[in-house]
Amino acid sequence: MKVAKEELVKDIERARKRLDNSIEKKEDYEAIYQNSLTLDRLIEQYLASGF
């Protein structure tokens, strides 16, 4: 269980960095939106898992 939590946290951090980078680079709306959705899904998974 701890391994799954750590992996999910790493995935969330990577997704957050991708989103931040896409915003900083002023990428097109669709790219930023997709990165945001990915991050939201991972956070939702984390919360649903009860960590």
C-alpha positions in Angstrom: 0.0 0.0 0.0 2.8 2.4 0.9 4.5 1.8 -2.5 1.2 2.6 -4.3 0.9 5.8 -2.4 4.5 6.9 -3.1 4.1 6.1 -6.8 0.9 8.1 -7.0 2.5 11.0 -5.2 5.4 10.9 -7.7 2.9 10.8 -10.6 1.1 13.8 -9.1 4.3 15.8 -8.8 5.3 15.0 -12.4 1.9 16.0 -13.7 2.1 19.3 -11.7 5.5 20.1 -13.1 4.2 19.4 -16.7 1.2 21.7 -16.0 3.4 24.4 -14.6 5.9 24.2 -17.5 3.1 24.3 -20.1 1.7 27.5 -18.4 5.2 29.1 -18.2 5.9 28.3 -21.8 2.5 29.7 -22.8 1.5 26.6 -24.7 -1.8 26.4 -26.4 -5.0 26.1 -24.4 -5.6 22.5 -25.3 -2.1 21.4 -24.0 -2.6 23.3 -20.7 -6.1 21.9 -20.4 -5.0 18.3 -21.0 -2.2 18.7 -18.4 -4.7 20.1 -16.0 -7.1 17.2 -16.5 -4.3 14.7 -16.0 -3.4 16.3 -12.7 -7.0 16.5 -11.6 -7.5 12.8 -12.3 -4.4 11.8 -10.3 -5.5 14.0 -7.3 -8.9 12.5 -7.5 -7.4 9.0 -7.4 -5.3 10.0 -4.4 -8.3 11.3 -2.5 -10.5 8.3 -3.4 -7.7 5.9 -2.1 -8.0 7.4 1.3 -4.3 8.3 1.6 
